[in-house]
Amino acid sequence: MISGIELICFYGPESTGKTAMAKQMAQRYKTVYVPEVARETITSNDFTREDIISIGQAQTSRVLEMVQVADKILFCDTDVITTQIYSHHYLQEVPDILYELEKQVQYDHYFLFDIDIPWIPDGLRDLGHRREEMFEIFQKALEKRKIQYTLVKGNWNQRENTVNRAVEKILR
């Protein structure tokens, strides 16, 4: 919790509904959300070490900025662990600063989004053929850090209900 705001992270591989859920939950709870900043910065998956560092810094800065205007809860469409995972995948390295940035924002609750919905290509998404592998990488990253999470799976209504129930419990 930063400044009395509950920090919620929607986390997991590409094309699992995190962005849509972040927007919807922010609207439902009359607050704001933090988008996946990488989507604002890159136009392809051909990026450099410096690009990935900039993404991590921008994601962290945006969370710290938006927590100032959030109302009770802040929904975040990704985190710096995700940046680390994609850095390792595309660049075969993770700059140390990404681990330092991870320490700057501690989320109060993680929602791990399952891959049990159709993968939708969008120009940046290119891992549709490796969804199971990527899901395991995301899950293991949380488990390695001993971070508790709620698994979000099923159709849209089931996903929404899972998130809503957990958020209601958090806000009580």
VOKE-500668 format. One line per 10 residues: their letters; for each residue x, y, z of N, C-alpha, C, CB. Coordinates in nm, 3 decimals. Glycine has a CB too. Layout:
BEGIN
a = X Y Z X Y Z X Y Z X Y Z | ...
% end
This chain:
BEGIN
misgielicf = 0.086 -0.117 0.000 0.000 0.000 0.000 0.091 0.124 0.000 -0.098 0.000 0.124 | 0.065 0.212 -0.092 0.137 0.339 -0.099 0.033 0.449 -0.080 0.214 0.355 -0.236 | 0.061 0.540 0.013 -0.029 0.654 0.038 -0.173 0.611 0.064 -0.025 0.750 -0.081 | -0.192 0.496 0.131 -0.326 0.450 0.162 -0.403 0.392 0.044 -0.403 0.561 0.218 | -0.335 0.369 -0.068 -0.398 0.315 -0.188 -0.361 0.167 -0.202 -0.355 0.396 -0.315 | -0.460 0.084 -0.224 -0.435 -0.058 -0.251 -0.385 -0.072 -0.394 -0.565 -0.144 -0.227 | -0.272 -0.135 -0.412 -0.214 -0.153 -0.545 -0.245 -0.293 -0.596 -0.061 -0.129 -0.543 | -0.312 -0.298 -0.709 -0.354 -0.424 -0.771 -0.279 -0.442 -0.902 -0.508 -0.428 -0.794 | -0.218 -0.559 -0.921 -0.146 -0.586 -1.045 -0.216 -0.695 -1.125 0.000 -0.626 -1.015 | -0.252 -0.662 -1.248 -0.303 -0.761 -1.344 -0.181 -0.809 -1.420 -0.415 -0.702 -1.440
ygpestgkta = -0.154 -0.938 -1.415 -0.025 -0.994 -1.449 -0.044 -1.122 -1.530 0.058 -1.020 -1.323 | 0.044 -1.146 -1.623 0.040 -1.270 -1.699 0.079 -1.248 -1.843 -0.097 -1.333 -1.691 | 0.078 -1.355 -1.921 0.120 -1.345 -2.061 0.026 -1.259 -2.145 0.128 -1.483 -2.121 | 0.070 -1.234 -2.265 -0.005 -1.149 -2.358 -0.139 -1.211 -2.396 0.077 -1.123 -2.485 | -0.231 -1.123 -2.430 -0.362 -1.162 -2.482 -0.444 -1.246 -2.385 -0.344 -1.237 -2.611 | -0.451 -1.198 -2.259 -0.530 -1.270 -2.159 -0.638 -1.183 -2.096 -0.440 -1.326 -2.051 | -0.651 -1.059 -2.143 -0.759 -0.973 -2.095 -0.721 -0.874 -1.986 -0.868 -1.056 -2.046 | -0.593 -0.859 -1.958 -0.550 -0.771 -1.850 -0.587 -0.625 -1.874 -0.401 -0.783 -1.830 | -0.563 -0.578 -1.994 -0.590 -0.437 -2.024 -0.739 -0.405 -2.013 -0.540 -0.402 -2.165 | -0.820 -0.487 -2.074 -0.965 -0.465 -2.068 -1.014 -0.470 -1.924 -1.039 -0.570 -2.154
makqmaqryk = -0.960 -0.563 -1.846 -1.002 -0.576 -1.706 -0.958 -0.454 -1.624 -0.946 -0.705 -1.644 | -0.838 -0.406 -1.647 -0.789 -0.289 -1.573 -0.878 -0.168 -1.600 -0.643 -0.256 -1.612 | -0.911 -0.148 -1.726 -0.999 -0.035 -1.761 -1.136 -0.051 -1.696 -1.014 -0.025 -1.915 | -1.192 -0.170 -1.706 -1.326 -0.193 -1.653 -1.332 -0.179 -1.502 -1.375 -0.331 -1.694 | -1.231 -0.235 -1.433 -1.232 -0.226 -1.287 -1.211 -0.082 -1.240 -1.123 -0.318 -1.228 | -1.126 -0.009 -1.308 -1.105 0.132 -1.272 -1.236 0.209 -1.286 -0.994 0.196 -1.360 | -1.308 0.181 -1.391 -1.436 0.248 -1.413 -1.536 0.206 -1.305 -1.491 0.215 -1.553 | -1.543 0.078 -1.278 -1.638 0.027 -1.178 -1.612 0.087 -1.040 -1.631 -0.126 -1.170 | -1.483 0.097 -1.003 -1.449 0.145 -0.869 -1.417 0.294 -0.865 -1.330 0.066 -0.815 | -1.449 0.363 -0.976 -1.434 0.508 -0.985 -1.295 0.555 -0.943 -1.540 0.577 -0.898
tvyvpevare = -1.197 0.492 -1.007 -1.057 0.526 -0.982 -0.985 0.529 -1.116 -0.991 0.424 -0.884 | -0.855 0.525 -1.111 -0.774 0.526 -1.233 -0.698 0.394 -1.246 -0.675 0.646 -1.232 | -0.637 0.376 -1.360 -0.554 0.257 -1.379 -0.425 0.299 -1.449 -0.629 0.148 -1.462 | -0.325 0.213 -1.437 -0.197 0.236 -1.504 -0.191 0.141 -1.623 -0.076 0.214 -1.406 | -0.179 0.196 -1.743 -0.169 0.109 -1.860 -0.033 0.043 -1.869 -0.196 0.189 -1.988 | -0.020 -0.050 -1.960 0.109 -0.112 -1.990 0.188 -0.010 -2.071 0.093 -0.250 -2.067 | 0.282 0.056 -2.007 0.355 0.166 -2.068 0.432 0.122 -2.192 0.450 0.228 -1.966 | 0.477 -0.002 -2.196 0.552 -0.051 -2.313 0.471 -0.032 -2.441 0.589 -0.200 -2.296 | 0.340 -0.046 -2.431 0.255 -0.032 -2.550 0.252 0.111 -2.602 0.113 -0.078 -2.518 | 0.286 0.205 -2.516 0.293 0.345 -2.557 0.429 0.379 -2.617 0.264 0.436 -2.439
titsndftre = 0.527 0.294 -2.589 0.665 0.327 -2.623 0.721 0.252 -2.743 0.751 0.300 -2.507 | 0.684 0.124 -2.755 0.745 0.044 -2.863 0.644 0.014 -2.972 0.802 -0.087 -2.807 | 0.696 -0.005 -3.091 0.610 -0.036 -3.206 0.640 -0.174 -3.262 0.626 0.069 -3.315 | 0.746 -0.238 -3.208 0.780 -0.375 -3.249 0.852 -0.442 -3.133 0.869 -0.376 -3.379 | 0.877 -0.569 -3.148 0.951 -0.642 -3.045 1.101 -0.641 -3.073 0.901 -0.786 -3.035 | 1.143 -0.549 -3.156 1.284 -0.528 -3.185 1.328 -0.406 -3.105 1.310 -0.509 -3.340 | 1.369 -0.430 -2.980 1.407 -0.319 -2.893 1.541 -0.350 -2.828 1.299 -0.293 -2.785 | 1.600 -0.249 -2.768 1.733 -0.259 -2.711 1.729 -0.268 -2.559 1.818 -0.140 -2.754 | 1.844 -0.290 -2.502 1.861 -0.290 -2.357 1.816 -0.155 -2.300 2.010 -0.319 -2.318 | 1.854 -0.047 -2.366 1.816 0.087 -2.321 1.665 0.105 -2.327 1.887 0.195 -2.406
diisigqaqt = 1.602 0.050 -2.432 1.456 0.057 -2.443 1.389 -0.013 -2.326 1.409 -0.005 -2.575 | 1.439 -0.131 -2.291 1.375 -0.209 -2.184 1.393 -0.140 -2.050 1.433 -0.352 -2.180 | 1.508 -0.075 -2.030 1.530 0.001 -1.908 1.433 0.119 -1.903 1.678 0.051 -1.899 | 1.417 0.187 -2.014 1.323 0.301 -2.020 1.181 0.256 -1.990 1.328 0.368 -2.159 | 1.144 0.140 -2.041 1.010 0.086 -2.015 0.992 0.060 -1.866 0.987 -0.045 -2.096 | 1.089 -0.005 -1.804 1.081 -0.032 -1.660 1.071 0.095 -1.578 1.201 -0.113 -1.615 | 1.152 0.194 -1.614 1.149 0.322 -1.542 1.015 0.392 -1.562 1.263 0.413 -1.590 | 0.965 0.391 -1.684 0.838 0.459 -1.713 0.721 0.389 -1.643 0.814 0.463 -1.865 | 0.722 0.255 -1.640 0.615 0.181 -1.573 0.613 0.216 -1.425 0.632 0.029 -1.593 | 0.731 0.215 -1.363 0.742 0.246 -1.221 0.699 0.390 -1.193 0.886 0.224 -1.171
srvlemvqva = 0.746 0.483 -1.273 0.709 0.624 -1.256 0.559 0.645 -1.268 0.782 0.712 -1.357 | 0.499 0.577 -1.365 0.355 0.594 -1.387 0.276 0.544 -1.266 0.311 0.519 -1.514 | 0.318 0.432 -1.208 0.248 0.382 -1.089 0.259 0.484 -0.976 0.305 0.245 -1.044 | 0.379 0.534 -0.953 0.400 0.630 -0.844 0.325 0.761 -0.869 0.550 0.657 -0.827 | 0.310 0.797 -0.994 0.234 0.917 -1.031 0.084 0.894 -1.011 0.263 0.956 -1.178 | 0.033 0.782 -1.059 -0.111 0.757 -1.056 -0.163 0.726 -0.916 -0.146 0.642 -1.148 | -0.076 0.677 -0.828 -0.119 0.650 -0.691 -0.161 0.781 -0.623 -0.006 0.580 -0.610 | -0.110 0.892 -0.673 -0.144 1.024 -0.616 -0.287 1.067 -0.651 -0.045 1.128 -0.666 | -0.343 1.012 -0.757 -0.477 1.052 -0.799 -0.580 0.939 -0.789 -0.473 1.102 -0.941 | -0.534 0.822 -0.749 -0.625 0.707 -0.736 -0.718 0.727 -0.616 -0.545 0.575 -0.721
dkilfcdtdv = -0.832 0.661 -0.621 -0.927 0.664 -0.511 -0.935 0.525 -0.448 -1.068 0.711 -0.560 | -0.868 0.505 -0.338 -0.867 0.382 -0.259 -0.792 0.266 -0.323 -1.007 0.339 -0.232 | -0.798 0.254 -0.456 -0.741 0.138 -0.523 -0.685 0.180 -0.658 -0.847 0.025 -0.540 | -0.573 0.120 -0.696 -0.511 0.149 -0.825 -0.490 0.017 -0.898 -0.376 0.227 -0.809 | -0.547 0.006 -1.016 -0.532 -0.113 -1.098 -0.417 -0.091 -1.196 -0.665 -0.147 -1.174 | -0.325 -0.185 -1.199 -0.208 -0.173 -1.285 -0.205 -0.286 -1.386 -0.078 -0.173 -1.201 | -0.198 -0.248 -1.512 -0.195 -0.345 -1.622 -0.050 -0.384 -1.648 -0.262 -0.285 -1.752 | 0.009 -0.456 -1.558 0.143 -0.514 -1.565 0.231 -0.457 -1.455 0.206 -0.488 -1.703 | 0.354 -0.507 -1.449 0.452 -0.463 -1.349 0.593 -0.479 -1.406 0.436 -0.544 -1.217 | 0.691 -0.450 -1.325 0.830 -0.458 -1.371 0.878 -0.604 -1.377 0.922 -0.377 -1.278
ittqiyshhy = 0.816 -0.695 -1.305 0.852 -0.838 -1.321 0.823 -0.879 -1.465 0.772 -0.928 -1.219 | 0.713 -0.831 -1.519 0.678 -0.859 -1.658 0.786 -0.805 -1.752 0.541 -0.798 -1.693 | 0.833 -0.685 -1.724 0.939 -0.626 -1.805 1.064 -0.713 -1.799 0.971 -0.482 -1.758 | 1.094 -0.766 -1.683 1.208 -0.856 -1.667 1.190 -0.982 -1.751 1.227 -0.893 -1.518 | 1.070 -1.038 -1.748 1.043 -1.161 -1.823 1.062 -1.138 -1.972 0.899 -1.212 -1.794 | 1.007 -1.030 -2.024 1.022 -1.003 -2.166 1.164 -0.962 -2.203 0.925 -0.895 -2.209 | 1.234 -0.896 -2.113 1.375 -0.864 -2.136 1.454 -0.993 -2.152 1.432 -0.778 -2.020 | 1.431 -1.086 -2.063 1.501 -1.215 -2.071 1.465 -1.288 -2.200 1.467 -1.303 -1.950 | 1.338 -1.285 -2.235 1.292 -1.356 -2.355 1.352 -1.297 -2.483 1.140 -1.353 -2.363 | 1.344 -1.166 -2.498 1.386 -1.103 -2.624 1.534 -1.066 -2.628 1.305 -0.980 -2.648
lqevpdilye = 1.592 -1.032 -2.513 1.731 -0.986 -2.511 1.828 -1.085 -2.447 1.740 -0.854 -2.439 | 1.775 -1.191 -2.386 1.854 -1.290 -2.315 1.934 -1.229 -2.199 1.948 -1.360 -2.411 | 1.884 -1.121 -2.146 1.945 -1.058 -2.028 1.840 -0.974 -1.957 2.069 -0.971 -2.068 | 1.866 -0.950 -1.828 1.780 -0.861 -1.751 1.871 -0.760 -1.682 1.692 -0.942 -1.646 | 1.865 -0.635 -1.725 1.948 -0.533 -1.662 1.917 -0.524 -1.511 1.925 -0.396 -1.730 | 2.022 -0.509 -1.431 2.006 -0.504 -1.285 1.908 -0.398 -1.239 2.140 -0.479 -1.220 | 1.901 -0.288 -1.310 1.812 -0.179 -1.268 1.665 -0.224 -1.263 1.826 -0.060 -1.362 | 1.629 -0.323 -1.344 1.490 -0.371 -1.341 1.458 -0.437 -1.207 1.464 -0.470 -1.456 | 1.558 -0.500 -1.145 1.536 -0.559 -1.012 1.525 -0.449 -0.906 1.650 -0.656 -0.976 | 1.601 -0.342 -0.925 1.592 -0.227 -0.833 1.456 -0.160 -0.846 1.706 -0.125 -0.862
lekqvqydhy = 1.410 -0.144 -0.969 1.278 -0.083 -0.992 1.166 -0.168 -0.932 1.253 -0.063 -1.143 | 1.182 -0.299 -0.938 1.080 -0.389 -0.880 1.061 -0.360 -0.731 1.121 -0.537 -0.901 | 1.168 -0.326 -0.662 1.161 -0.299 -0.518 1.087 -0.169 -0.485 1.300 -0.295 -0.459 | 1.075 -0.080 -0.582 1.013 0.050 -0.557 0.861 0.044 -0.545 1.050 0.146 -0.667 | 0.801 -0.056 -0.604 0.656 -0.069 -0.599 0.621 -0.211 -0.555 0.591 -0.037 -0.738 | 0.559 -0.222 -0.438 0.513 -0.351 -0.388 0.361 -0.354 -0.401 0.559 -0.374 -0.239 | 0.312 -0.448 -0.478 0.167 -0.459 -0.500 0.102 -0.533 -0.384 0.137 -0.532 -0.634 | -0.019 -0.492 -0.353 -0.093 -0.555 -0.244 -0.160 -0.684 -0.289 -0.197 -0.459 -0.190 | -0.189 -0.693 -0.417 -0.252 -0.815 -0.467 -0.221 -0.834 -0.615 -0.405 -0.811 -0.445 | -0.189 -0.957 -0.649 -0.165 -0.995 -0.789 -0.280 -1.082 -0.839 -0.030 -1.070 -0.804
flfdidipwi = -0.318 -1.058 -0.963 -0.412 -1.143 -1.035 -0.335 -1.201 -1.152 -0.542 -1.065 -1.082 | -0.317 -1.332 -1.154 -0.249 -1.400 -1.264 -0.354 -1.446 -1.364 -0.165 -1.521 -1.212 | -0.347 -1.393 -1.486 -0.444 -1.423 -1.590 -0.403 -1.546 -1.668 -0.461 -1.303 -1.683 | -0.495 -1.642 -1.673 -0.471 -1.769 -1.742 -0.482 -1.752 -1.893 -0.572 -1.876 -1.693 | -0.434 -1.851 -1.966 -0.431 -1.849 -2.112 -0.547 -1.926 -2.172 -0.300 -1.906 -2.163 | -0.654 -1.946 -2.098 -0.767 -2.028 -2.143 -0.869 -1.952 -2.227 -0.836 -2.088 -2.025 | -0.828 -1.840 -2.284 -0.912 -1.767 -2.378 -0.835 -1.755 -2.509 -0.954 -1.626 -2.322 | -0.902 -1.727 -2.619 -0.832 -1.721 -2.748 -0.724 -1.612 -2.751 -0.932 -1.697 -2.860 | -0.614 -1.646 -2.815 -0.505 -1.552 -2.838 -0.542 -1.466 -2.958 -0.369 -1.625 -2.861 | -0.525 -1.334 -2.943 -0.559 -1.242 -3.051 -0.434 -1.165 -3.093 -0.673 -1.144 -3.008
pdglrdlghr = -0.389 -1.182 -3.216 -0.271 -1.106 -3.261 -0.305 -0.958 -3.275 -0.219 -1.162 -3.397 | -0.205 -0.873 -3.250 -0.230 -0.730 -3.261 -0.110 -0.652 -3.315 -0.269 -0.675 -3.126 | -0.015 -0.720 -3.373 0.101 -0.652 -3.427 0.222 -0.659 -3.334 0.068 -0.509 -3.455 | 0.199 -0.654 -3.202 0.309 -0.668 -3.106 0.312 -0.809 -3.048 0.295 -0.566 -2.994 | 0.199 -0.866 -3.028 0.193 -1.001 -2.971 0.250 -1.101 -3.070 0.048 -1.040 -2.932 | 0.347 -1.177 -3.025 0.407 -1.275 -3.116 0.436 -1.409 -3.049 0.536 -1.218 -3.173 | 0.376 -1.432 -2.933 0.406 -1.555 -2.859 0.285 -1.647 -2.846 0.459 -1.521 -2.721 | 0.193 -1.637 -2.938 0.074 -1.721 -2.934 0.106 -1.869 -2.935 -0.015 -1.688 -3.049 | 0.213 -1.906 -3.000 0.253 -2.047 -3.008 0.327 -2.094 -2.882 0.342 -2.068 -3.131 | 0.353 -2.002 -2.790 0.428 -2.037 -2.668 0.352 -1.997 -2.542 0.566 -1.970 -2.670
reemfeifqk = 0.221 -1.995 -2.550 0.140 -1.947 -2.438 0.160 -2.028 -2.310 -0.006 -1.951 -2.476 | 0.160 -2.161 -2.321 0.175 -2.244 -2.202 0.310 -2.218 -2.135 0.162 -2.393 -2.237 | 0.413 -2.214 -2.215 0.548 -2.188 -2.163 0.554 -2.051 -2.095 0.652 -2.195 -2.277 | 0.497 -1.949 -2.158 0.500 -1.814 -2.100 0.418 -1.808 -1.972 0.447 -1.712 -2.202 | 0.304 -1.875 -1.969 0.223 -1.877 -1.847 0.305 -1.936 -1.732 0.093 -1.959 -1.868 | 0.374 -2.046 -1.758 0.457 -2.109 -1.654 0.567 -2.015 -1.607 0.519 -2.239 -1.706 | 0.628 -1.941 -1.698 0.733 -1.847 -1.661 0.676 -1.738 -1.570 0.797 -1.783 -1.789 | 0.560 -1.684 -1.605 0.497 -1.582 -1.522 0.462 -1.638 -1.384 0.370 -1.528 -1.591 | 0.403 -1.756 -1.381 0.364 -1.817 -1.254 0.486 -1.845 -1.167 0.285 -1.947 -1.280 | 0.590 -1.899 -1.226 0.711 -1.931 -1.148 0.779 -1.806 -1.094 0.811 -2.009 -1.235
alekrkiqyt = 0.770 -1.695 -1.167 0.829 -1.570 -1.119 0.761 -1.525 -0.990 0.818 -1.459 -1.227 | 0.629 -1.540 -0.983 0.558 -1.506 -0.859 0.594 -1.603 -0.747 0.405 -1.506 -0.883 | 0.593 -1.731 -0.779 0.621 -1.832 -0.677 0.763 -1.819 -0.623 0.601 -1.972 -0.735 | 0.858 -1.788 -0.709 0.997 -1.767 -0.667 1.006 -1.655 -0.565 1.087 -1.736 -0.789 | 0.924 -1.553 -0.582 0.922 -1.438 -0.492 0.825 -1.457 -0.375 0.885 -1.312 -0.569 | 0.760 -1.571 -0.370 0.660 -1.602 -0.267 0.547 -1.498 -0.266 0.727 -1.608 -0.129 | 0.507 -1.457 -0.385 0.397 -1.362 -0.399 0.267 -1.441 -0.417 0.421 -1.265 -0.520 | 0.171 -1.415 -0.329 0.039 -1.477 -0.339 -0.035 -1.414 -0.457 -0.042 -1.459 -0.207 | -0.122 -1.491 -0.521 -0.199 -1.438 -0.633 -0.333 -1.509 -0.644 -0.120 -1.453 -0.764 | -0.422 -1.444 -0.715 -0.551 -1.504 -0.750 -0.544 -1.539 -0.897 -0.671 -1.406 -0.719
lvkgnwnqre = -0.576 -1.663 -0.929 -0.578 -1.708 -1.068 -0.709 -1.661 -1.132 -0.563 -1.863 -1.078 | -0.698 -1.597 -1.247 -0.815 -1.546 -1.319 -0.829 -1.630 -1.446 -0.800 -1.392 -1.353 | -0.941 -1.703 -1.455 -0.960 -1.789 -1.572 -1.107 -1.798 -1.607 -0.903 -1.930 -1.546 | -1.133 -1.862 -1.720 -1.271 -1.879 -1.766 -1.309 -1.772 -1.866 -1.366 -1.876 -1.648 | -1.439 -1.767 -1.896 -1.487 -1.666 -1.991 -1.483 -1.528 -1.925 -1.631 -1.700 -2.040 | -1.521 -1.426 -2.001 -1.510 -1.288 -1.949 -1.588 -1.271 -1.820 -1.558 -1.188 -2.053 | -1.711 -1.319 -1.814 -1.792 -1.303 -1.692 -1.729 -1.371 -1.572 -1.932 -1.357 -1.715 | -1.674 -1.490 -1.593 -1.608 -1.561 -1.484 -1.485 -1.484 -1.436 -1.569 -1.704 -1.529 | -1.409 -1.431 -1.531 -1.290 -1.353 -1.497 -1.329 -1.229 -1.417 -1.211 -1.313 -1.624 | -1.428 -1.161 -1.468 -1.475 -1.039 -1.403 -1.525 -1.068 -1.261 -1.586 -0.973 -1.486
ntvnraveki = -1.600 -1.176 -1.244 -1.651 -1.213 -1.112 -1.537 -1.247 -1.016 -1.747 -1.333 -1.123 | -1.437 -1.318 -1.064 -1.322 -1.354 -0.981 -1.253 -1.229 -0.931 -1.223 -1.442 -1.060 | -1.227 -1.137 -1.022 -1.158 -1.013 -0.984 -1.246 -0.931 -0.891 -1.121 -0.930 -1.110 | -1.371 -0.916 -0.924 -1.462 -0.834 -0.844 -1.474 -0.887 -0.701 -1.600 -0.829 -0.910 | -1.490 -1.017 -0.686 -1.501 -1.076 -0.551 -1.376 -1.047 -0.469 -1.523 -1.229 -0.560 | -1.260 -1.065 -0.530 -1.135 -1.041 -0.458 -1.118 -0.893 -0.423 -1.015 -1.089 -0.541 | -1.153 -0.805 -0.515 -1.141 -0.661 -0.489 -1.234 -0.619 -0.377 -1.171 -0.580 -0.617 | -1.356 -0.670 -0.378 -1.450 -0.638 -0.270 -1.393 -0.680 -0.135 -1.586 -0.708 -0.294 | -1.332 -0.796 -0.131 -1.271 -0.845 -0.007 -1.154 -0.755 0.035 -1.221 -0.991 -0.026 | -1.074 -0.712 -0.061 -0.960 -0.624 -0.033 -1.007 -0.491 0.025 -0.877 -0.599 -0.161
lr = -1.115 -0.438 -0.030 -1.163 -0.307 0.011 -1.240 -0.308 0.144 -1.250 -0.250 -0.096 | -1.276 -0.427 0.192 -1.349 -0.435 0.320 -1.259 -0.408 0.437 -1.414 -0.573 0.336
% end
